[in-house]
């Protein structure tokens, strides 16, 4: 097999080479500067390569070298706290080498091969182990990094010893094979699991509109489509901070540089409510901004997914944020047009839906090879041009994912955040999560949620009437319905991501808040029947106190006080 060839043609990031005999998705080095690329099409003796770096001044006749290996990532201690580009080059290391602007053709290993880690074995000599089984532990910040038997290796432990090692040094010998702490895995291949579970445990996020109204299951996939400025990034950052996932993988795929800068500067400063350390200690960031080479966007989502699966295989719950898959799809469209492929809808390639499915379907909660349970939950932001949710990326994503959090520009204009529209969003995990919510929150929690949704839908119907004839023409019962719906919107659904108290709301508090709104509704109906005027019911002082209670440092005590005030004030009305 020939590994040396030459460039035949250059079309932006797409380079055609002759003289090599590669397999599909082999990594090649292109030109005199050895730019990294990947074979994406083979036509006879011509190999079409997408190059992950700018190809300015690259010309026909320059050499091309085939490595014979697919695009792979390094997996091992040192992943956490790392900031990578789309092909797992550590950006802080590159910056130290050459400053703020990265030269072409440079490379650096994804992990530090010089640093020593304290390895503590969990098996002993003579034990029989199988692929994926945990053989030792390395402490990495607040997390235990579990060292696993490489996939495909089974046998008896010939030797294993505690000590301080680099990731390349042998920590164990299994069936005559040296095992070190670093593994390499091709990014396009899903890592194997023992068995996939039904998604029947929710990913608790602390956001009321998500947890109560549109919950996502651990191992599930959700889409957040929305126009510019509707809060996709802030919502994803809130999920990264507060969801009950142990590991966070955040992929900035084609996002604006200033947004990614915000993430890179904020994450290291954020206090992690789970560990008390900095959030970055259990986070991996992948930054592929909009001015970086377009071809590396596709690689970035696979790189992030492979890292997430690696931590899942240790038995951790991982939350993967992809912001945004639209930029990834745009990169596919550009590469496809340079390949002169037949375009599909709006110029996207015909295989758009297949690529999106490949990515989202790697989300799962599973029994992993190490024997424990782990999950990868995927939250993909979609940035449809002009907020048009009928465009191909959004529509193809919605066919795959089972949770749809629709961001609304009208809610943004009304300063209602999160801007998740409760009438157009949906979740398909409701039935599967029903038993969990009944067992872990309250027996009537699902019924409360159904009541709240019904009230909001009634409000939407009544608003059409109000716009035509005014609210004064409505009967008293419907006026109360509008007031109760307003409480659900303003007290429950609105949440301040920057308030130290309101940014995270546990399920027990969500239940209490919704219970109090339902109680207000029931007492209002009794007061009406007792002859109390609607205006007095609507303007009870307890409503203002209720609205402010979610920002109080002792919020749970304040809600109890609201409960007592409500009883007292309605009693004075005769309810």
Buried (B, 14 or more C-beta within 10 A) or exposed (E): EEBEBBBBEBBBBBBBBBBBBBEEBBBBBBBEBBBBBBBBBBEEEBBBBBBBBBBEEBEEEBBBBBBBEBBBBBBBBBBBBBBBBBBBBBBEBBEEEEEEEBEBBBEBBBBBBEEEBEBEBEBEEEBEBEBBBBBBBBEBBBBBBBBBBBBEBEBEBBEBEEEEBBBEBBBBBBBEBEBBBBBEBBBBBEBBBEEEBEBBBBBBBBBBBBBBBBBBBBBBBBBBBBBEEBBBBBBBBBBBBBBBBBBBBBBBBBBBBEBBBBBBEEBBEBEBEBBEEBBBBBBBBBBBBBEBBBBBBBBBBBBBBBBBBBBBBBBBBBBBBBBBBBBBBBBBBBBBBBBEBEEBEEEBBEBBBEBBBBBBEBBBBBBBBBEBBBBBBBBBBBBBEEBEBEBBBBBBBBEBBBBBBBBBBEBBEEEBBBBBBBEEBBBBBBEBBEEBBBEEBBEBBBEBBEBBBEBBEBBEEBEEEBEEEEEEEBEBEBBBBBBBBEBBBEBBBBBEBEEEBBBBBBBEBBBBBBBBBBBBBEBBBEBBEEEBEBEEBBEBEBBEBBBEBBEBEEBEEBBEBBBEBBBEBBEEBEB
